[in-house]
Amino acid sequence: MQSTEIRLKSRPEGVPTAANFNVATVDLPAPGEGQVLVRNRFMSVDPYMRGRMYDRPSYVPPFQIGEALQGHAVGEVVESHAEGFAPGDLVSSMFGWREAYVVAPEAFAQAPALFSKLPHIPGVSPSAFLGVLGMPGLTAYVGLLEIGQPKEGETVFVSGGAGAVGSLVAQIAKIKGCTVVASAGTDEKCAWLRSAGVDHAINYKAGDLLGQVQAAAPKGIDVYFDNVGGEHLEVAIETARVGARFAECGMIAQYNATDPVPGPRNMIQIVGKSLKIQGFIVYNYAHLQPQFTADVGRWIGEGRIKWKETVKDGIASAPAAFAGLFDGSNTGKMVVKL
Ligand SMILES: NC(=O)c1ccc[n+]([C@@H]2O[C@H](COP(=O)([O-])OP(=O)(O)OC[C@H]3O[C@@H](n4cnc5c(N)ncnc54)[C@H](OP(=O)(O)O)[C@@H]3O)[C@@H](O)[C@H]2O)c1
């Protein structure tokens, strides 16, 4: 069997373009004893992958030039010679950016985040395991609840509000009894956020972000969930109440920067307002996966969580889907159907 995969051709400078990627076709070996052949159905493109395209130390190693990229994928076992796996089984893996692969599941027995079986949930697309029920969902859950620690009646501000992480943050905050202010880059995204229960959806591209947040939260914000950094972070510091918590999840506004980006100009307020600002990496909260799956699964069953996906078609569309994260092409989770 053959598989088409996407390789890193060169390290992007600024926003990634098609020229930074190669499309290659490889022959897969027939699966041997203890191995399975998996056909990916959906693969994820995520903002953090931009960090792996730089050649520098980080919490995940850099992608290598000439090699297939990696990332989350949901696939279906098509041939199995491994105990416990049968054709038709759904699996989650880090073997994204390719159509198919052969592995020995036993090698991942202690690393379920890299390869594991998934349940079939009636009425829920397997792609949900890349978004609301997957890594972005867990990110929203732990960042908001463990770090933001919102209390009933408080005001939560989330940037990147219409994205995979942000849209779940906003809805969990509503479930916890908070007033939610969410920013996004288009009026259509804001309308969707309102339909999902967000109290104040702000189009940051309309300008005067500070004025818009002050109007939405005249008494200030108690929790800021940061997906964006830059001006959003400065506005959050400016509008924070004494004792506010900041969950620093991401700073997508600077992922493609070619020069060092200046910090917020009002950091002195961190002292006077006793702000607690904490970054986090979702992989350090794997122990909360069962609790997350139970809670979010229940909320979905109760109809309290809405989610959207922007679906691109075919492996060759993956580089453009990835670049689209940086111009706001997606509402909800960006996935590629394979
Ligand atoms: N800490 C962790 O462990 C962890 C794990 C997962 C994700 N993250 C971070 O969480 C954030 C959201 O990730 P996601 O997967 O949910 O992506 P996403 O929000 O679904 O997609 C990215 C969105 O970011 C917005 N954006 C892009 N450039 C921007 C800019 N310059 N200023 C403001 N907004 C911009 C765009 O929406 P608009 O139309 O609104 O501009 C775009 O749709 C990212 O920063 C990511 O790195 C962190």
The ligand as an ORCA input file, in Angstrom:
! r2SCAN-3c Opt
* xyz 0 1
  N      -0.459     25.602     26.268
  C      -0.867     24.507     25.636
  O      -0.634     23.380     26.063
  C      -1.668     24.664     24.376
  C      -2.327     23.571     23.788
  C      -3.114     23.793     22.639
  C      -3.197     25.066     22.092
  N      -2.501     26.084     22.674
  C      -2.601     27.447     22.156
  O      -3.962     27.830     22.226
  C      -4.216     28.825     21.234
  C      -5.448     28.385     20.430
  O      -5.158     27.175     19.763
  P      -6.286     26.469     18.888
  O      -5.786     25.147     18.506
  O      -7.585     26.592     19.580
  O      -6.299     27.380     17.583
  P      -7.552     28.145     17.017
  O      -7.910     29.216     18.006
  O      -8.587     27.168     16.633
  O      -7.003     28.795     15.678
  C      -6.178     29.900     15.692
  C      -7.008     31.218     15.720
  O      -6.194     32.238     16.223
  C      -6.654     33.485     15.763
  N      -5.500     34.307     15.399
  C      -4.556     34.020     14.474
  N      -3.657     35.032     14.410
  C      -4.073     35.960     15.318
  C      -3.576     37.243     15.721
  N      -2.453     37.762     15.176
  N      -4.258     37.920     16.667
  C      -5.387     37.421     17.214
  N      -5.903     36.221     16.880
  C      -5.245     35.513     15.942
  C      -7.541     33.215     14.547
  O      -8.884     33.544     14.865
  P      -9.460     35.071     14.712
  O     -10.372     35.060     13.521
  O     -10.197     35.272     15.978
  O      -8.304     35.990     14.527
  C      -7.426     31.703     14.345
  O      -8.632     31.119     13.911
  C      -2.945     28.939     20.411
  O      -2.201     30.037     20.896
  C      -2.219     27.640     20.705
  O      -0.837     27.738     20.522
  C      -1.759     25.912     23.788
*
